[in-house]
Amino acid sequence: MSDDILLEVDDGVAVVTINRPQRLNSVTRTAAHQLAQTLWGLRDRDDVKAVVLTGAGKAFCAGLDLSSEDASSPELRVEGRPRYVVRSPLWGFGDVTRAIVGVDKPVIAAIAGPAVGAGLAFALAADRRIAESTARLSAIFVRRGLAPDCGLSYFLPRIVGLPKALWMVTTGVLLGAQEALAMGLVDEVVEEGRALEAALRYARQFARGASVAVELARRAIYKSLSSNLEEMLLYEEFAGMTAAQTEDAREGLAAFLEKREPNFRGH
């Protein structure tokens, strides 16, 4: 793995760090591909129950590195490029968003400093966003003559509502942490230097949780965004029957009957 993306796993929680602090953790095509592959690699790891996504230094992610060769190329040339690049007009940056959702485990974004452009899109794809008081968030695309990408136009109106989403994408307004909290753009604001600590504290509850039930519940919410009531009732029956067959479900019932806290093992 390149030093641009770091991975640490401890106590059931994977910490994935975008490690380009000299560029405010803006990502090149190569870094974005490595980030997506790192996240996909966590999907089937039973020792990982939750993921924290963060950036090194004083930034979360400043989007695409506009100084990179990827951004400065005058055209989207495909000669000599790998297949995963050729098949995507954005050269795979959107795969990071797919992986954040598709990792099938709760993802918590720990945000310090800028989370703008694609960086904001990555944060919005997370299950929960914890921001430091230094955080600055923006759908900055129009200020660079660009259109939203990496799923921002999908998540933003669902999180803050249509009027605020339109305001953000058409003006590129830069929001401080408290403004973002008031809008529901982030879920919690902590002191400078405390976002990762708070994200880890939140994530560790899943290390002690009923992982299959958590993952099925997470899938249900995403499925509901494109399903009708009948489809969701059928899915819930399937998910309920699947979860009921796990050791954790048996432990949960026993703990309830015995009036004690359950000791879930994630199976």
N, C-alpha and C positions, 0 to 999 in steps of 0.2 A: 504494500500500500504506500502511495506517495505521502510525504510529510504534509501535503496540503490538507489531507483529511486524517484525523486521528480518531482512534477507537479505544475505549477502555470499558471493561465490564467488571462490575463489582456488586455483590449482594443483589443480584437479579436485575440490575439496571445497567444499560449500555449508555455511555456518554459519547456522542459523536460530535467532534469539534471541527469546524471549518478553520483551518490553520493558515490563514494568509493575512496576518494582522498588518503587515506593511501595506496592504491594499485594502484595508478595512474589510477583509474577508470577502471581497468581491470574487466571483468565481469565473474561471476560464472553462472552456468546453471540457478539457481534461479533468479539471477538479470536479465539475458537475457530474461527469460520468462516474468518477470514483466515489463521490458522495452517494449517488443513486445505488451503485453496486454494493457499497458498504451497508446501506439500509436494507436492501433486498437480502443480503447475507444474514441479517439478523432475524428474518422472518421465521426460519425453521429451527432456531436455537432455543431449546427448552430452558437453558440457563438464563435467558433474557426474558424478563416479564414486562419491561417498559423501557422506553428510549428517551433520553434527553438530548436535544439538538441545540448546540450553542456555537459561539464564535470565539476565537482566541483574542485576547487583548481587549480593546475598548470598542468593539463593534460586533454586531450579530452577523450581518451580511449586507454589503452595499450593492447587491445585485450582480449583474454581469460586469466583468472587468473590461471597461470600455477602452483601456489602453492595450488590451491583448490583441494578438494577431487574429483571433476569432472575430472580434468586434470590428477591427479596422479593415478586414477584407472587403473589397468593393463589390463582391458578388458571392453568392452562396455556391462556391465551387465544390464539386463532389469527387473529382478525380483524386484517386489515392487515399480517400478517406474511408474509415471503417464503416461497415454496413449500418451499425446503430446510428451513425451520423447521417448517412445518406437518406435514411427513411424518415428523418424528422427535419422539417424546415428550420426549426430552432436548434438543430444540432444536439438534441438530447437534453436541453436544460429542463424541459417539462418532465423528463423522467424522474427528476428529484421529487417533484410533487407527487407523481404516481407512487413512488417508493415510500414517501411519508405516510400516505394513506394505506398503501398495500402491504406495509410491514406487518400489519395485523396485530399490532400491540399499541398501547397508549403512547403517544409521542408528546413530550412537553418541550416547548421552546423557551430557552433561557436567554432573554434579550437584553443586551447592553448596547448603548450607542445606536448607530444607524441600523435600521431594518427597512430598506427601501428597495423599490423595484422588485426584481425577482426575490430578493431577500425577504421582503414583506410577504410575497406569495408563499414562500416556504414556511414562514411563521404562521400564516393563516391556515395552512394545511395541517398544522399540529392540532392535537386535541385541546391543549391548554397553553396559554402564553403568559409567562411571568416576566415582567419587565423591570429593569432598574430605573431609578429616577432620571438617569442619563439617556434613556431610550428616545430615539427620534424615528418616527414611522412615516412613510410616504409611498403612495402609488405614483412615483416620480416620472413615469414614462413620458408623459406629454412634454415635460420640461426638456427632454432630450430628443423630441420629435419622434418618439416611438409609441407603440400601442401596448397595452397590458399583455403580459404573457405569464407562463408558468402557472396557470389556473387562478390568477388573481381575480379575474372577472367572474369566476364561479363562486369562490369563497366570500369575497368582499360583500356583495349584497345580501348574502345569507347571514352574515355575521352582524353587519351594522345597518342593514336596510337599504332600500333602493335610493332614496334621496341622498343620504350621506355617501353611499358608494359612488353615485354620479358626481357629487361634489369632489370627492377625492381623485377620481380618475381623470376628470376634465381639467382640474386645476393643478394637480400635483402638490397640493398643500402638504407642508411638513408639520406633523403633530408631535407635541411633547407627550411624555408618559402619562401625565394626569389627564390630558385631553383624550388620549387613546383609551384610558380606563373609563372615562365618562361615556364614551361612545360604545363601549363593549369590544373595542378592538383588541385590548389585552384584558386578562382576567384578574391580574394582581400586579401591584407596583411595590417594589421593595427598595431598600436603600442601595446606593451605589456599591457594587462589589458583592451583592447578596443574591443575585438572580439564580446562579447555578446552585447555590446552597438550597434555596427555596424549591427549585425544580427537583433536585434530588430528594428532598424531604417528601414532596408530593409523590414522586415516582416510586419511592420505596414501599408505599402502601400496596402497590401492585405486586411487589416481590413476595408479599405475604398473603396475596389474594387468590381467589379461584380463577386461575388464568383462562381456562377454556370458557367459562361463563363470561368473563370480562371481554374476551376477544369476540365471542358471538354477539354480545350486546353492542359492541362497537360496530361490528358489521351491520347489525340491524339498523342503526341510526343512519349509516351511509346509504344502505339500500332504500330506506324510506324516502330519500331525496328524489328518487326516480320511480317510485312504486305507488300503487293505489292501496286502499285499505285492505281489499281482499288479498292482494299479494303479500301484504305485511302480516296479516293474520296467519296465512299459510307458512310464511317464513318463521314466524314466532313459534308455531307448532313444531316445526323441524328443529329449530334452535333449542327449544325447551326440552324436547326428547333427547337431543344430543347431549346437552349439559347434564340432564338427569342421570345419564349412564356413567358419569365420571366419579372417581373416588372422592373428589371434593364435594360433590352433591351429597353423597352418603355421609361425609363428615359434617357438612353443614346441617343436615337434618338431625344427626346424632347430637351435635352441639346444642341445637335448639331444644331438643327434648331433655337434655341433661343440664340445661341452663348454664352453659359455659361458652367461652369464646372458641370459635372453630380453629383448628390447626390445618389450614389448607396447604397442599403441596404442589398445586399447579397441574394436577392430573385428574 
